[in-house]
């Protein structure tokens, strides 16, 4: 991770950027997890229990 030196002067902007980046990663993880679950469980849709 690299942080531009100009961002270090504005703590609030840096905090907003970091929170935004973390939220983006969490959203990608959730989407990936959902996609993987659908891939794994997709074949069970026709089963009758």
Residue, then its C-alpha position, 0 to 999 in steps of 0.5 A: x500500500x502506498x499513500x501519497x504524501x499530500x494525503x498525510x496532511x489532511x487526516x480527515x480525507x485520508x480517513x474517508x479514502x481508507x474507509x471507502x477502500x475498505x468498504x469496497x473490498x468488503x463488498x467485493x468479498x461478499x459478492x465473491x462469497x455469494x458467487x462461490x456459494x451459488x457455484x457450489x450449491x447450484x447443482x442442488x436446486x433440483x433435489x427433492x428431500 
